[in-house]
Amino acid sequence: MSRIVRAAAIQISPVLGDDGLGTARKVCQAIREAAEKGVKLAVFPETFVPYYPYFSFIQPAFRFGGEHLELYERAVIIPGPVTDMVAETARDTGMVVVLGVNERDFGTLYNTQIVFDATGEILLKRRKITPTYHERMVWGQGDGSGLKVVESAAGRIGALACWEHYNPLARYALMTQHEEIHCAQFPGSLVGQIFADQMEVTIRHHALESGCFVVNATGWLKEDQIKDIARDPALEGPLRGGCFTAIVSPEGKLLAPPLTEGEGMVIADLDFALITKRKRMMDSVGHYARPELLSLLQDRRPARTVHYVGEADPVSTSTDEAAS
């Protein structure tokens, strides 16, 4: 008998102007609402907590210092209050949750994807390997240690954020690990219709090439939020459109009507028999691969700014060890 998992791609707006926990509370509420519908996997948008840095797309860098510092103050420490809150909700509902956050690691922010298992355990914390365009003024770079597929209660899950999907080798790194469900996250409410059109092509192509399901979530800005972020009517246009929340089968088909406006959920049942059906025809890392001609080298070592030789790591040395 084939396994079937009900998934939800959640299009949702952040809570702006609070201490950063309002958006996390809204995430937990959405998880509980999805659970009432029988959902076992919920995917939220890119850096949804506390919010995507839309300001960096419409302002020059020398003007958004204040907004950038506010994001530092509201960013997510892992582990911390936000991850504890979401983990508890995932555990209470028995749901796998994929959440995008602005992660603060001392003096740097990162675009981070977190996969919570149905037990509340964090299975994966990965950072976007290359922030795109304006994002490079906001976030640091991730490394290859996060390009992993993890075994969850919902299946084998891989995740990438936004234009990482335009890096074919990053996608292939996840394909080689036989992802069954690919969780994609985009900001939404950005660039306009062309962004939504490109997104659809991108996620449907990955589903076909990987032979997996793709659950894609985009964010949504309300009109009052657009006006608040833009502060100038001339800058509001770039903060509209660009939403395409959808679920795609391994055959590249949309399993439910996509959501392009407003808040809501796209829900679909993922029948894992479709993975075998697709891969019988084309398995890009199996019978359709030619590893003697083409192969991928992946460096999974975490990036480190210092390597200690001949002495204990001062950060991890205990008080007793230091005293001796």
N, C-alpha and C positions, 0 to 999 in steps of 0.2 A: 504494500500500500504506500502510495506517495505521501510525503510529508507536505502539509499546507500550513503556512504561517501568515497571519493577517498583519499587514503593515500599514502605517500611516505616515505620509509626508505632510508636515504641518506648516502652513503658511500663516504667519503671525506677526504682530507688530510689537516692538519693544516698549518698555516703560522708560521714558526719558526724564531726566532732571531729578531723580531720587538718589539714594545711596548706592544704587546698583543692584540691590536685592529684589526690587520690584519685578524686574524681568524674570529673575529666577523663580519667584513665586508664580508668575504667569506660566512659566514652563511646567511647573509641578501641577498646576490646575489643568493644563492641557493634557498632561500625561494621564491624570485621573479621568478626564472626559474620554480620552481615547480608550482607556481600559474598559469603560462601560460599554464600548462598542466592540469589545473582543479583540482589541489590538494587542499584539505581542512585541512589536517593534515600532518605535516612534523616532522619526528623524526631524531635527530642527535646523533652522538656517545657519549660514556661516556667521561666526563670531556674534551670535545672537545675544549673548550675555556679556556685558550689559547692553551693548548695541554695536552695530557695525559703524566704523568711523566715516560716515558719509561726508562729514565736514572736510575731509582730506581730498575728496574728489572735486569739490566746487570752490575751494579756497587755495591760494598759494601758501606754501609752507610757512613763510614768515608771518602769516596772519593767524594761523590756527594753533599757536603755542598754548593758548589758554584751554582750548578744547582738548588738546592732546594731554595736558596735565590733568584735566578732569577725568579723562579715560584712565590714566594711571591710577587715580584714586579709587575708581570704581571697578577696576579690572579684577579678575579672578585669580586667587592664589590656590594652587593645587598641591595637597588637599587643603580645604578650607570650608567656610560656611556655605558657599554655593554648592560645591561638590557634595558636601554632607547632606544638604537639603534634597538635591536631585537623587542621590544614592538611596536615601530613605524612601522617596516616592517610588523609585524603580523597584525597590525590594517589596514595598507594600502592595504594589500592583502586579508584580511578577512580570515586569516589562523590560525589554532591552531598549536603551535610550542612547541616541547619538546626538550630542550637543556641541555646538560651536561656541567658543568663548574667546574673549581677549584675556590671555593668560599673562600675569605679571610674574617675572622671575627676577627679583631684585630690580635692576635698573633698565630692564628691557621688556617690552611687550611682544607677545607672539600670537599669531593666528593659530589657535589650537582646537583640535577635534578630540572629544572625549567619548569613548564607548563604555557605557555602564551595562553590566550584565543584569539579568533579572534578579540576581541576589544582591544587587547594589554595588558589587565589586567593580572597580575601574579596570577594565581589560586592556585599554589602550589610551594613551595620551600621546598624540602626534602633532607636530607643528608644520604648518605650510612651508614647503621647502624654499619657495621663492615668492615673496609678496609681489603683487602686480602693480606696476606703474606708480600711482599715487600712494599705494599701500607701503611702499618701501620707506617712506618718511615716517611711518607709524610703527611698523613691526620689524623685528629681527627675522633672520632666516632660520628655518628648521634644518634637520639633517636626516640622513638615511635610516636612522634607528627607528623612525616611526612608520616606515613603509612596510607595514606588516598587516597580514590578515589574521584575525583572532576568531577563536571558536567561542560562540555565544549560545545562549539558550534558543536564539532564533536561527542559528546557522553560522556559516563562516562569513565573517563581515570584513570588508575592506572599505576605506574611506579616503576621499580626496576633497579638497576645497577649491571651488571656482576654477580658475584657469590652470590649476594643476592638471586638469583634464586635457590641456593642450600640450602636455609633456608626455609623449607616447611611451617613453621609457618608464616613467613613474607609474603609468597605468599598467604597463607590461609587468612591472615588479609585483603588482597585486594579482595579475592574471596567473603568474607562475605559482602563486600560493593557493590557487583554485578557489577564489572568492565565489560565494554563492549569492550574496547580496552585497551590492556596492552602494554605499551611502554617500550621496553627493550633496554638497551644500554651496549655495550661492547667496549673495546679499539681497538681491531683489530690490525693487524700487530704485533702479539705477540704469542710466544710459538710454533706456527707451525700448521700443519694440524689437529693434535689431538684436538686443541682448537676449531677449526671450527666444527669438528665432534661432540664434546661435546655440543657446542652451539646449533647445530641443534636439537639434542635430547632434550635439555633443553627447548627450546622455543616451540617446537611442543608438548611436554608433558604438558606444562603449558596451552597452548591453549585448549587441550583436557580436562584437569582437571578443568579449570576455565570456560570452555564453552564461551571463548571470542576470539577476534582477537588478535594476537600478531604482533606488528610492531617492528622489531629489526634492529638497526643500529650499524655498526662497523666502526672504523676509518681505514685510509689507509696511510701508509708511502711510499713516493717515494724513489727511490734508493739513490738519493743524500741526502735525509733526514736520511735514515738508516745509511749511512756512517758518516754523521755529528754527529749523536747521539752516535754511537758506538765508533768512533775514533780508533777502532782496528778491523781489518778484522775478527779476531777470535770471536768477540762479535756481529757480524752482523746477524748470523743465528737466534738467538732468536727473532729478530725483523721482521721476515718474516712469512707469513701465518697467520692463525687465524682469517680470515675474513669470515663472513657469514651474510651478510645483506639480510633480507628476511621478507616476510609478510605471516603469517599463519592464516588459517581459524579456527573457533571453532571446526571443525572436524579434525584438525591436518594436513590439506593439505597446501602445498605451493601454494599460489595464483599467483605466478609469478616465473620465474627462479631466484634463489638467485644470489647475486653478491659476488664473492670471490676474485676478483682482480680488481685493478684500481678504479677510481672515477666514480660515477654514482648514479642513483636512481632506486630503485625497487618500482614500482607503481602498485597499485591494488585497485579495487573497493570493499569496505566492505559492503556486503549485510546483514543487521542486522537480516533478517529472519533466517539466519543460526544459530544465537545465540539461538533462540527459538527451532529450529530443534534439536540442540545438547542437550539443557537442558531438553527437553521433555524426552530424554532417560536417562540423568544422570546430576542431579543438585547437585553438591557436598556440597552446603550450603542450600539446600532445601530438596526435597523429597528423596535424596540419603544420607542425613546427619543423624547422630544419636547423637544429642546434649546431650541426657541424659547419653550417654556413653563417648563421646569425645567432648570437647569444648576448646575454646581458650580464654585466658586472655591477653588482650593488655593494656599496660600502655601508654596512650597518653600524659601524662604530659611532657612538654618540660624540658629537663635537665637544672638544675640551680646549679651554684657553690656556691650561697649564698642565704639565706632566711632571710629577715629582719623581726624582731618581735618588735613591740612597737615603731616603728619610720617609717617615710616616706622613700621610696626607694630613695637614694641620686642620682641615675642616672636619674630618671624621675622627680625629684623635680624642679620646675621652679624657676627663680630668685626671683620673687615676693614672692613665698611661703617660700623660704629660708630666705628672708629678714624679713618676719613676724615672 
